[in-house]
Amino acid sequence: MTIRTAFVEHFSEDIATSIEQAAESHKNGVHDNAGSDYFRWALLICIGHECVTRFREDHSLEALDPEELGTWCRVHKDELQAHDGDVDYISLMTGAYNYWLGLEGA
C-alpha cells in the first residue's frame, strides 16, 4: 500500500487532492523535486508551509484536523522519513518537521 492510499483510507481523496494542489502552489524552483513518491513530497511541503495548520482555509483543508494528521504522520514516520526528494528547507533547518516525524526535539 502506498502512503497516499493509506492517507486516503484514513482521511479522504478530497483532502489528498487538496494537499497535492497546495504543494503545487508552493513550487518555486527551490523545493520542487518530488523524489520517488509525489504524495510524500506534497505532504511534507504542506507541513513545512503550514498548509495543514495555520493556512488550512487557504488550501481547502478546513476538514483536516492537524492533531489527527500529526498522529497519523507519526504512525507513518518511517515512510515519511524515507523521503528522497525536496522538503521546505527552512522548516527542516528550524526543526518544524520534528513533531510530525516523531524526531527528537519535538
C-alpha positions in Angstrom: 0.0 0.0 0.0 1.3 3.4 -0.9 1.4 6.2 1.6 -1.2 8.0 -0.5 -3.5 5.0 -0.4 -3.1 4.9 3.4 -3.8 8.6 3.7 -6.9 8.4 1.5 -8.2 5.4 3.6 -7.8 7.4 6.8 -8.8 10.9 5.6 -10.3 11.1 2.1 -9.5 11.5 -1.6 -10.6 15.1 -1.5 -8.1 16.0 1.3 -5.3 14.1 -0.5 -6.1 16.1 -3.7 -6.1 19.4 -1.8 -2.7 18.6 -0.3 -1.3 17.9 -3.8 -2.8 21.2 -5.1 -1.4 23.1 -2.1 2.0 21.7 -2.6 1.9 22.6 -6.3 1.1 26.2 -5.4 4.4 26.4 -3.5 6.6 25.3 -6.3 9.3 27.9 -6.8 12.4 26.2 -8.1 13.8 25.5 -4.7 11.9 22.5 -3.4 10.2 21.1 -6.5 11.9 17.7 -6.7 9.3 15.2 -5.6 11.7 12.3 -5.4 10.3 8.8 -5.8 6.9 9.5 -4.2 4.9 12.5 -5.2 2.4 12.4 -2.4 5.1 12.1 0.3 6.7 15.2 -1.2 3.3 17.0 -1.3 2.5 16.2 2.3 5.9 17.3 3.5 5.8 20.5 1.5 2.4 21.2 3.0 3.6 20.6 6.5 6.6 22.8 6.0 4.5 25.6 4.6 1.9 25.2 7.3 -0.9 24.4 4.7 -2.2 21.7 7.1 -2.2 24.0 10.1 -2.2 27.8 10.0 -3.2 28.1 6.4 -5.7 25.3 6.1 -8.5 27.6 4.9 -6.3 29.0 2.1 -5.9 25.4 0.7 -9.4 23.9 1.2 -8.1 21.8 4.1 -10.6 23.0 6.8 -11.8 19.5 7.3 -8.3 18.2 8.1 -7.7 18.1 11.9 -4.0 19.0 12.5 -3.8 16.9 15.6 -5.2 13.8 13.8 -2.8 14.4 11.0 0.1 14.7 13.4 -0.8 11.3 14.9 -1.2 9.8 11.5 2.2 11.1 10.4 4.0 9.7 13.5 2.4 6.3 12.8 3.8 6.6 9.2 7.0 8.3 10.2 9.3 5.6 8.7 7.7 6.1 5.3 7.9 9.9 5.6 11.5 9.8 6.9 12.4 7.7 3.8 11.5 10.7 1.6 14.2 11.2 -1.1 13.0 14.4 -2.6 12.9 18.0 -1.6 11.3 19.5 1.5 10.8 23.0 2.8 14.4 23.5 3.8 13.8 26.4 6.2 11.3 24.3 8.1 13.8 21.4 8.1 16.6 23.6 9.5 14.3 25.1 12.2 13.1 21.7 13.4 9.5 22.3 12.2 9.3 18.7 10.9 10.4 17.1 14.2 6.9 16.9 15.7 5.3 15.5 12.5 8.1 12.8 12.0 8.4 11.8 15.6 12.0 13.1 15.8 13.9 14.3 18.8 13.3 17.9 19.8 9.6 17.8 19.0 
